[in-house]
Amino acid sequence: NVAKGVSKTMKSRHIPSNNKSGLCEAVDIAPYPLNWSDKKRFIELSKHIKETAKKLNIAITWGGDWKSLVDMPHYELK
């Protein structure tokens, strides 16, 4: 995906070998049906995911909150 320009890094937390736990610590989730340009739907989905994570006491980071590289479908463990 880096070669195709779809991904920006090989240091992804999606890759188990990059994490201390040896497990994947990130996922990409998108609203269905998929429309990459519909940011409003990604924001709505993020509200539900972040609220659920908070209720379950799971600390996460959403790529849509990042300042340098906005990655709307990306969620990772803190």
Summary of the structure (lengths in Angstrom):
residues: 78
radius of gyration: 13.1
end to end distance: 23.9
largest distance: 38.3
contacts: 157
relative contact order: 0.17
helix: 29%
strand: 13%
